[in-house]
């Protein structure tokens, strides 16, 4: 037996909401490719809030480079 899970009235969320990061400390928001300061620490790439200095995203550079290559 299979169940049909499709919905004709489904609307995905706006694309902008998927790509916006929010600083948990001060509330600053900007797209992932926006005004965040990019810092490399060892094998990690950090996105740092330009307003308060909080790290809002931390990724392995190796993983990030692999994802870009695919």
C-alpha positions, 0 to 999 in steps of 0.5 A: 500500500502507498499513501499519496503525500502530495499537496497541490496547495503547498507553498515552500517558504520564501527563499530569503528565509532559508538563507538568512542567519540571525545572531543569537546575542544581538539579533543582527540578521543578514544573508549567509553571504551578507555582511558577516565577518569570515574568520578561519580558525584551524580547519574551521570557517567561522561567520562572526557577527559584525555588530557584537562579535558572536560566532553565528556559524561554524563549519569545517573548511574541509566539509565546506570545500567538499560541498562547493566542489560537488 
